[in-house]
């Protein structure tokens, strides 16, 4: 009831959110793009569907290399790196479809790779070696025969790119209004939704036609998600918005606690409910909200600690905090179902094998296999090289 009342009290805040007709920009092509934003591609072999190597886990190491680790024989099967020797940062995630792994590198390169052998089908580069484009916090979105991704360049601008899945060539791209865009886009209802600065955009996925654009009175820093009906995105001033996908009109908005923000990609949508984490200097909270009405269902606080990562697994919500706390929350009421103080700090997502008693994450030392029953951390793969200041890593069990 409290949040319903808050929604009524803040109804006039909608006046600060201005709907805009689609801008008059036309789609950009390589013939119009400057060299530092153009796309070059090289097809090495025809793209085809590949069977899955389901004994392996893909590890995107924080030194910028991606390799396949055989979980049975405990050895590296293949390794792929960016062509630039100084691209020593993971910074992104990978996507696998039909046995092909799509890998964005921080230097603007994107590879399509055979999951079993590491053989490369095609390579694309956004920008060039001299004026590198930066790919950061991106997951390749695969849909309608295209790969969608956003990128920033050194000239303080950003683009949304759509690449042809067959060879990595440019299908279309759109120059966004501000350079602040390091959140992955959303594909829904044959549309692409993304944000840049204060703006949220909706594009026709096949052509890149701008369908709608809306400006807010805050920077939109959250990852867009959907429940199959609406689109949800968070800003940097502790507001979460529910938008109509066809018009981007605001259906409702939810106010996160005053001392919290920074939702970013810590948001999950499941069964018409939203689960998201707000960070703060004193308390970090995970919220459960009804996606139809914006009504708060429950909230779980983490005092003196910040939630770094959340993911839905089976019927519960898993995650870890800045102070190495691994936890599991009951989705129905937010109560703690499992918690354990780790000795190693995760810097990756959490992956769950078929064994209910195990999970995997990556830390600065390597791959950790955590036994939930024994509460034991086993270094399953130990890194032999040393890289300063590990930023992030990413895991993907092939199944």
C-alpha positions in Angstrom: 0.0 0.0 0.0 2.9 2.3 0.8 4.3 2.1 -2.7 0.9 2.5 -4.3 0.6 5.7 -2.4 4.1 6.8 -3.4 3.2 6.1 -7.0 0.2 8.5 -6.6 2.3 11.2 -4.9 4.8 11.0 -7.7 2.3 11.0 -10.6 3.2 14.5 -11.5 6.8 13.4 -11.9 5.7 11.9 -15.2 5.5 15.4 -16.6 9.3 15.5 -16.5 9.5 12.5 -18.8 9.1 13.7 -22.3 8.0 11.5 -25.2 9.5 12.4 -28.5 8.7 11.5 -32.1 11.4 9.5 -33.8 14.3 11.6 -34.7 15.0 12.5 -38.3 18.2 10.6 -38.4 18.6 8.0 -41.2 20.4 4.7 -40.8 24.2 5.0 -41.1 26.1 2.7 -43.4 29.8 2.0 -43.9 29.8 4.4 -46.8 28.8 7.2 -44.5 30.6 6.2 -41.3 34.1 7.6 -40.5 36.9 5.1 -40.5 37.0 5.0 -36.7 33.3 3.8 -36.6 33.2 1.6 -39.7 32.8 -2.2 -39.7 35.3 -4.5 -41.5 34.8 -8.3 -41.6 36.6 -11.3 -42.8 34.8 -14.6 -43.5 37.1 -17.6 -42.9 34.6 -20.5 -43.4 30.9 -20.8 -44.0 28.8 -20.5 -40.8 27.0 -23.7 -39.9 25.3 -25.4 -37.0 27.7 -27.3 -34.7 27.0 -30.0 -32.1 27.7 -29.1 -28.5 30.7 -30.1 -26.6 28.8 -30.7 -23.4 31.7 -31.8 -21.4 33.2 -28.3 -21.4 32.9 -24.9 -19.8 33.8 -21.8 -21.7 35.9 -19.4 -19.6 36.4 -15.8 -20.6 39.4 -15.0 -18.5 40.1 -11.5 -17.2 43.3 -11.3 -19.3 41.1 -11.1 -22.4 41.5 -14.7 -23.6 38.6 -17.1 -24.1 39.2 -20.9 -23.7 37.3 -24.1 -23.5 38.0 -26.2 -20.3 37.2 -29.9 -20.4 35.4 -30.6 -17.1 36.2 -34.4 -17.3 39.9 -34.5 -18.2 40.5 -31.0 -16.6 42.5 -29.5 -19.5 42.3 -26.7 -22.0 40.8 -27.7 -25.3 41.3 -24.5 -27.3 42.0 -20.8 -26.8 41.0 -17.7 -28.8 42.4 -14.2 -28.3 41.9 -10.8 -29.9 44.4 -9.9 -32.6 45.8 -7.0 -30.5 48.3 -8.1 -28.0 47.3 -5.3 -25.5 43.6 -6.3 -25.3 44.1 -7.8 -21.9 40.6 -7.4 -20.4 37.5 -9.5 -20.5 34.9 -6.8 -19.9 32.2 -8.6 -21.9 30.1 -11.7 -22.0 29.6 -14.3 -24.8 26.6 -15.8 -26.5 26.3 -19.3 -27.9 23.7 -20.3 -30.6 23.6 -23.5 -32.7 27.0 -24.4 -31.3 28.6 -21.2 -32.4 30.2 -18.9 -29.8 30.0 -15.2 -30.4 32.8 -13.3 -28.6 33.1 -9.5 -28.3 36.6 -8.3 -27.4 37.2 -5.0 -25.6 39.2 -3.7 -28.6 36.1 -3.8 -30.9 36.7 -7.2 -32.5 33.9 -9.8 -32.6 34.6 -13.5 -33.5 32.2 -16.3 -34.4 33.8 -19.6 -33.2 33.1 -23.3 -33.2 32.4 -24.4 -29.6 34.1 -27.7 -30.1 37.3 -26.9 -31.9 37.8 -23.1 -31.5 37.9 -22.7 -35.3 36.9 -19.2 -36.4 34.0 -18.8 -38.9 34.4 -15.0 -39.2 36.0 -12.0 -37.6 34.6 -8.4 -37.5 36.2 -5.2 -36.3 34.2 -2.2 -35.2 36.5 0.8 -35.9 40.2 0.3 -36.6 43.4 -0.4 -34.8 44.5 3.2 -34.6 41.1 4.6 -33.3 39.8 1.7 -31.4 36.2 1.3 -30.5 35.5 0.0 -27.0 33.2 -2.9 -26.3 32.4 -3.0 -22.5 29.7 -4.8 -20.5 28.2 -6.2 -23.7 26.5 -9.5 -24.4 25.9 -10.2 -28.1 22.2 -10.3 -28.7 21.4 -12.9 -31.4 18.0 -12.6 -33.2 16.5 -12.6 -36.7 19.8 -13.6 -38.3 21.6 -10.6 -36.8 24.0 -9.8 -33.9 23.2 -6.6 -32.0 25.7 -4.8 -29.9 26.5 -1.3 -28.7 30.0 0.3 -28.7 31.8 3.5 -27.8 34.7 5.1 -29.6 37.5 7.4 -28.6 35.7 10.4 -30.1 33.2 10.3 -27.3 30.3 8.9 -29.3 28.5 5.5 -29.5 26.7 3.4 -32.0 24.2 0.5 -32.0 25.4 -2.0 -34.5 23.5 -4.9 -36.2 25.8 -7.4 -37.9 24.8 -10.1 -40.4 25.2 -13.4 -38.5 26.5 -15.2 -41.7 29.7 -13.3 -42.0 29.8 -10.4 -39.5 29.2 -7.7 -42.1 27.3 -4.6 -41.2 23.5 -4.8 -41.7 22.7 -1.4 -40.1 23.8 0.9 -37.4 22.6 4.0 -35.6 24.7 6.7 -34.0 23.3 7.3 -30.5 23.0 10.8 -29.0 25.5 10.4 -26.2 28.6 8.3 -25.6 27.3 6.9 -22.3 26.2 3.5 -23.3 27.7 0.4 -21.8 24.5 -1.7 -21.2 23.5 -4.5 -23.5 20.4 -4.0 -25.7 17.1 -5.9 -25.5 15.5 -7.8 -28.3 11.7 -8.1 -27.9 8.7 -8.3 -30.3 11.0 -7.9 -33.4 12.3 -4.6 -31.8 15.6 -3.5 -30.2 15.5 -1.5 -27.1 18.5 0.4 -25.8 19.5 3.4 -23.8 22.1 6.2 -24.2 22.4 9.0 -21.6 18.9 10.3 -20.8 17.3 8.6 -23.7 15.6 5.2 -24.4 15.2 4.1 -28.0 13.1 1.5 -29.8 14.2 0.3 -33.2 12.8 -2.0 -35.8 15.2 -5.0 -35.5 15.4 -5.9 -39.2 15.9 -2.4 -40.7 17.2 -0.2 -37.9 14.3 2.2 -38.3 13.9 4.3 -35.2 10.3 3.8 -34.0 10.3 5.7 -30.8 12.6 7.7 -28.5 11.9 9.0 -25.0 13.9 11.4 -22.9 14.0 11.2 -19.1 15.2 13.7 -16.4 18.0 11.2 -15.3 20.6 9.1 -17.0 19.2 5.7 -17.9 21.8 3.2 -16.6 19.9 0.0 -16.2 19.7 -3.1 -18.4 16.4 -3.3 -20.2 14.4 -6.4 -19.5 10.9 -7.6 -20.4 8.1 -9.8 -19.0 6.7 -10.4 -22.5 4.4 -7.5 -22.2 6.3 -4.4 -21.0 9.9 -3.2 -21.0 11.6 -2.3 -17.7 14.6 0.0 -17.2 16.2 1.7 -14.3 17.7 5.2 -14.1 20.5 6.5 -11.9 18.2 8.5 -9.5 16.7 5.4 -7.8 13.7 5.0 -10.2 12.6 1.9 -12.1 10.3 2.5 -15.0 7.8 0.2 -16.8 7.3 1.2 -20.4 4.9 0.3 -23.2 7.0 -1.4 -25.9 5.2 0.3 -28.8 5.2 3.9 -27.5 7.6 3.9 -24.6 4.9 5.6 -22.5 5.4 5.1 -18.8 3.0 2.5 -17.3 4.3 2.9 -13.7 7.5 3.8 -11.9 8.9 2.4 -8.7 11.0 4.4 -6.3 14.0 2.6 -4.8 15.1 3.7 -1.4 16.7 7.2 -1.3 20.1 6.0 -0.4 20.3 3.3 -3.1 20.8 3.2 -6.9 23.1 1.6 -9.4 20.8 -1.3 -10.5 22.5 -1.6 -13.9 22.4 -5.3 -14.9 21.4 -6.6 -11.5 17.8 -7.2 -12.6 15.9 -10.4 -13.3 12.4 -10.9 -14.7 10.5 -14.1 -14.1 6.8 -15.1 -13.9 5.5 -11.5 -14.1 7.8 -10.4 -11.3 10.9 -8.2 -11.2 13.8 -8.9 -8.9 16.6 -6.3 -8.8 19.3 -5.0 -6.5 20.0 -1.4 -5.4 23.4 -0.5 -4.0 24.0 2.0 -1.3 26.7 3.2 1.2 25.1 1.7 4.2 22.5 -0.8 2.9 22.1 -2.8 -0.3 18.6 -4.3 -1.0 17.1 -6.8 -3.3 13.5 -6.0 -4.3 10.7 -8.1 -5.6 8.0 -6.1 -7.6 4.9 -7.1 -9.5 5.6 -6.4 -13.1 2.0 -5.5 -13.9 1.4 -3.0 -11.1 4.8 -2.0 -9.7 3.7 -3.1 -6.2 6.5 -4.2 -3.9 6.2 -7.8 -2.9 9.2 -8.0 -0.6 12.6 -6.5 0.1 15.7 -8.1 1.6 18.4 -5.9 3.1 22.2 -6.5 3.2 23.6 -4.1 5.8 27.1 -2.8 5.4 27.5 -4.7 2.1 26.7 -4.3 -1.6 25.0 -6.9 -3.8 27.3 -7.4 -6.8 25.5 -10.1 -8.8 22.1 -11.9 -8.9 20.7 -14.7 -11.1 17.6 -16.8 -11.0 18.4 -20.6 -10.8 15.5 -23.0 -10.6 13.0 -21.6 -8.0 15.4 -19.3 -6.1 17.6 -16.2 -6.5 21.4 -16.6 -6.1 24.1 -14.0 -5.9 27.1 -12.7 -4.1 28.1 -9.5 -2.4 31.1 -7.2 -2.4 32.3 -8.7 0.9 32.4 -12.3 -0.5 29.0 -13.4 0.8 27.4 -16.1 -1.4 23.6 -16.3 -0.9 20.4 -17.9 -2.0 17.0 -16.2 -1.5 13.5 -17.8 -1.7 11.7 -16.1 -4.6 8.4 -16.3 -2.8 9.3 -14.2 0.2 12.9 -13.1 0.0 14.0 -15.1 3.0 17.6 -16.4 3.1 17.8 -20.1 2.1 21.6 -20.3 2.0 24.5 -18.1 2.9 28.2 -18.6 3.2 31.2 -16.3 3.6 33.7 -17.2 0.9 37.5 -16.9 1.1 37.7 -16.0 -2.6 36.0 -13.0 -4.2 33.9 -13.9 -7.4 34.5 -11.7 -10.4 32.2 -13.6 -12.8 28.7 -14.9 -13.1 27.7 -18.1 -11.3 27.2 -21.3 -13.4 25.3 -24.3 -12.2 26.1 -27.8 -13.5 23.6 -30.6 -13.5 24.9 -31.7 -10.0 22.6 -29.9 -7.5 25.4 -29.8 -5.0 27.9 -27.8 -7.1 28.3 -24.3 -8.6 31.2 -22.6 -10.4 32.5 -19.0 -10.4 35.8 -17.3 -11.3 38.1 -15.4 -9.0 41.5 -13.8 -9.5 43.2 -17.3 -8.9 41.1 -19.2 -11.5 38.0 -21.4 -11.7 36.3 -22.2 -8.3 34.1 -25.3 -7.9 32.0 -24.7 -4.8 30.5 -27.7 -3.0 27.2 -26.5 -1.5 26.9 -29.5 0.8 30.4 -29.3 2.2 30.7 -25.5 1.8 34.1 -26.1 0.3 35.9 -24.0 -2.3 38.0 -26.1 -4.7 40.3 -24.4 -7.2 39.3 -26.4 -10.2 41.6 -24.5 -12.7 44.4 -22.4 -11.4 45.7 -19.5 -13.6 49.4 -19.7 -14.3 49.8 -16.1 -15.6 49.4 -13.0 -13.5 47.5 -9.9 -14.6 47.1 -6.9 -12.4 43.7 -5.6 -11.2 41.3 -8.3 -12.4 38.2 -6.6 -13.7 35.7 -9.3 -14.6 35.4 -12.8 -16.1 32.6 -14.8 -17.6 31.6 -18.5 -17.5 29.3 -20.6 -19.8 28.7 -24.3 -19.3 27.9 -25.8 -22.7 24.7 -27.7 -22.7 
